[in-house]
Amino acid sequence: MKKTIEQIANVSFIFFIVFGLLHIAASFLVIQDVVDRTNWLIFNALDLPFLLAGLTYGASKLTLTLENITGQIKTPLIVCTSLAVVLFLIAIYLNFGIPDANLFQ
């Protein structure tokens, strides 16, 4: 199970870097008014995949660190995964449940 979590951490780190660079590049383009409204909507769609990759990487690395400290892997895996899922569900609610004030102005 440890090998699988290490592989998940490696893959999610790559996705974290890719989505992070895309999100930062899109942020600069939106700030400078270089892009039109369609690309601005793409910019808003990048935040959840970026967060998901970051939470996956963070939870897997924290699980591996806690496994080295405690000697068991199932309990840290359950705790870190449930915390990451709760944080992601809160982010989904904040992203879709609360409307943007300037979306269609």
Secondary structure in CASP SS format (residue, H / E / C, confidence):
PFRMAT SS
TARGET T0000
AUTHOR 0000-0000-0000
METHOD secondary structure of the structure
MODEL  1
M C 1.00
K H 1.00
K H 1.00
T H 1.00
I H 1.00
E H 1.00
Q H 1.00
I H 1.00
A H 1.00
N H 1.00
V H 1.00
S H 1.00
F H 1.00
I H 1.00
F H 1.00
F H 1.00
I H 1.00
V H 1.00
F H 1.00
G H 1.00
L H 1.00
L H 1.00
H H 1.00
I H 1.00
A H 1.00
A H 1.00
S H 1.00
F H 1.00
L H 1.00
V H 1.00
I H 1.00
Q C 1.00
D C 1.00
V C 1.00
V C 1.00
D C 1.00
R H 1.00
T H 1.00
N H 1.00
W H 1.00
L H 1.00
I H 1.00
F H 1.00
N H 1.00
A H 1.00
L C 1.00
D H 1.00
L H 1.00
P H 1.00
F H 1.00
L H 1.00
L H 1.00
A H 1.00
G H 1.00
L H 1.00
T H 1.00
Y H 1.00
G H 1.00
A H 1.00
S H 1.00
K H 1.00
L H 1.00
T H 1.00
L H 1.00
T H 1.00
L H 1.00
E H 1.00
N H 1.00
I H 1.00
T H 1.00
G C 1.00
Q C 1.00
I C 1.00
K H 1.00
T H 1.00
P H 1.00
L H 1.00
I H 1.00
V H 1.00
C H 1.00
T H 1.00
S H 1.00
L H 1.00
A H 1.00
V H 1.00
V H 1.00
L H 1.00
F H 1.00
L H 1.00
I H 1.00
A H 1.00
I H 1.00
Y H 1.00
L H 1.00
N H 1.00
F H 1.00
G H 1.00
I C 1.00
P C 1.00
D C 1.00
A C 1.00
N C 1.00
L C 1.00
F C 1.00
Q C 1.00
END
